[in-house]
Amino acid sequence: MNIKKARAYMNKQLQDEGLRGAYRANIAMLIYDDQTRDQHKEVPAVSTNLSNVEGCNLIADKLIDLIFK
């Protein structure tokens, strides 16, 4: 399956509100957990602060893995 077909398939599947809600919740918690580590006195191995390019790229990689692995 090529990437265009795979994206179309995922888009179609994510029309189901239950599945979409599950993905939304997982993505939201990944971002929330990552961005509130300081408040919980947890030190991440690598900072994924969303205010810098490196951090944005790291969180984007985490999102891609969450959805497609």
Backbone bond lengths (Angstrom), bond angles and torsions (degrees), N, CA, C in turn:
res aa  C-N    CA-C-N  psi(-1)  N-CA   C-N-CA  omega(-1)  CA-C   N-CA-C  phi
1 M - - - 1.455 - - 1.525 107.89 -
2 N 1.323 117.06 131.58 1.458 118.70 178.59 1.537 110.15 -83.42
3 I 1.312 116.04 168.32 1.468 121.04 -174.19 1.530 111.75 -62.88
4 K 1.314 117.72 -35.75 1.465 120.64 179.51 1.534 110.44 -62.24
5 K 1.329 116.66 -44.90 1.462 120.72 178.54 1.524 111.07 -67.70
6 A 1.326 116.06 -39.30 1.469 119.93 179.47 1.527 110.78 -63.48
7 R 1.318 117.16 -42.94 1.471 120.38 178.39 1.526 111.16 -65.00
8 A 1.323 116.36 -40.92 1.464 119.92 178.48 1.530 110.32 -63.42
9 Y 1.340 115.81 -40.11 1.463 120.68 177.90 1.526 110.91 -62.76
10 M 1.327 117.04 -48.15 1.471 120.36 179.14 1.528 110.67 -61.28
11 N 1.327 116.90 -42.31 1.460 120.17 179.05 1.521 110.78 -59.51
12 K 1.324 116.28 -43.37 1.465 120.54 179.20 1.534 110.35 -63.96
13 Q 1.321 116.69 -45.24 1.469 120.24 -179.00 1.527 111.76 -64.06
14 L 1.327 116.16 -35.24 1.466 119.79 -178.12 1.530 113.12 -77.33
15 Q 1.322 117.18 2.70 1.467 120.22 172.03 1.530 109.80 -74.20
16 D 1.330 116.25 -22.83 1.458 121.34 175.14 1.525 107.69 -69.63
17 E 1.319 116.90 116.86 1.466 120.85 -173.50 1.527 112.56 -63.95
18 G 1.316 118.08 -30.67 1.459 120.17 177.25 1.519 111.94 -65.58
19 L 1.328 115.99 -48.16 1.460 120.49 178.55 1.523 110.72 -65.53
20 R 1.329 115.80 -43.75 1.469 120.32 179.23 1.526 110.32 -60.35
21 G 1.323 116.32 -42.78 1.463 120.71 179.56 1.521 111.79 -62.75
22 A 1.330 116.33 -38.99 1.465 120.14 178.64 1.527 110.71 -65.22
23 Y 1.329 117.06 -45.34 1.463 119.86 177.43 1.525 110.50 -63.51
24 R 1.334 116.88 -43.82 1.469 120.80 -179.81 1.523 110.22 -58.96
25 A 1.331 117.33 -44.60 1.463 120.85 -179.36 1.523 111.28 -64.05
26 N 1.321 117.24 -42.84 1.465 120.47 179.26 1.527 111.88 -65.14
27 I 1.319 116.86 -41.49 1.460 120.48 178.33 1.527 110.29 -66.49
28 A 1.321 116.30 -45.04 1.467 120.38 -179.83 1.526 110.99 -60.25
29 M 1.333 117.56 -43.12 1.462 119.89 -179.27 1.522 112.08 -70.37
30 L 1.333 117.46 -34.64 1.457 119.69 176.04 1.528 109.63 -59.77
31 I 1.324 116.72 -46.20 1.463 121.04 179.52 1.525 110.48 -67.31
32 Y 1.317 117.32 -46.61 1.471 121.38 -179.16 1.529 111.17 -59.52
33 D 1.318 116.44 -50.69 1.463 120.28 -179.83 1.520 111.35 -58.37
34 D 1.319 115.54 -44.19 1.451 120.23 -178.50 1.530 111.58 -64.14
35 Q 1.310 116.65 -40.94 1.456 120.37 -173.89 1.526 114.07 -85.69
36 T 1.324 117.92 -9.16 1.471 119.96 179.67 1.522 112.31 -112.31
37 R 1.318 118.01 12.39 1.467 121.22 179.98 1.525 111.86 -55.75
38 D 1.320 117.21 -40.38 1.466 120.46 -178.84 1.521 111.17 -58.89
39 Q 1.308 117.07 -39.62 1.461 121.34 -179.24 1.523 111.27 -66.91
40 H 1.303 116.68 -25.71 1.462 121.27 -178.36 1.526 111.66 -100.56
41 K 1.326 115.60 9.43 1.467 122.30 178.11 1.527 112.78 60.83
42 E 1.342 116.22 29.27 1.456 121.05 176.41 1.522 108.17 -100.63
43 V 1.283 116.85 138.24 1.458 120.61 179.24 1.529 108.38 -109.69
44 P 1.347 117.02 112.84 1.466 118.66 179.31 1.522 111.13 -69.72
45 A 1.312 116.19 152.25 1.459 120.75 178.06 1.532 110.17 -61.73
46 V 1.329 115.92 -39.16 1.460 122.06 178.92 1.516 107.73 -134.31
47 S 1.308 116.40 131.28 1.459 120.34 -179.98 1.522 110.60 -69.55
48 T 1.316 116.19 132.51 1.467 120.27 174.88 1.525 109.60 -117.80
49 N 1.314 115.12 38.29 1.451 121.13 178.07 1.529 109.51 -53.12
50 L 1.316 116.66 125.47 1.460 120.60 -176.06 1.526 113.22 -76.22
51 S 1.323 117.32 3.24 1.466 119.51 178.57 1.530 111.91 -96.97
52 N 1.344 117.77 7.36 1.465 119.05 175.44 1.528 109.98 -136.15
53 V 1.317 115.28 158.54 1.467 121.05 -174.89 1.526 111.61 -61.01
54 E 1.323 116.86 -44.91 1.457 119.99 -178.40 1.525 110.90 -61.30
55 G 1.312 116.33 -44.69 1.461 120.80 179.44 1.516 112.27 -63.21
56 C 1.318 116.36 -41.79 1.468 120.23 178.27 1.521 111.05 -63.45
57 N 1.324 117.16 -40.79 1.463 120.18 178.18 1.521 111.36 -65.37
58 L 1.321 117.89 -39.52 1.463 120.50 179.24 1.522 111.57 -65.21
59 I 1.333 118.03 -44.03 1.466 119.71 -179.89 1.531 109.72 -68.41
60 A 1.336 117.39 -33.88 1.468 120.32 176.81 1.524 110.34 -63.22
61 D 1.331 116.96 -41.69 1.469 120.04 176.93 1.527 110.91 -62.50
62 K 1.327 116.81 -40.21 1.466 120.04 177.78 1.523 110.98 -62.32
63 L 1.333 116.68 -39.65 1.471 120.80 179.16 1.524 111.11 -66.66
64 I 1.314 116.80 -43.67 1.466 120.17 178.42 1.527 109.82 -59.95
65 D 1.324 116.51 -45.02 1.469 119.61 178.81 1.521 111.11 -63.29
66 L 1.320 116.94 -41.68 1.458 120.80 -179.76 1.523 111.29 -59.79
67 I 1.298 117.19 -41.44 1.464 121.19 -176.07 1.531 112.62 -82.22
68 F 1.320 117.33 -39.16 1.461 118.99 -168.23 1.519 115.38 -110.20
69 K 1.326 119.70 -3.47 1.467 119.28 177.73 1.505 110.49 -94.19
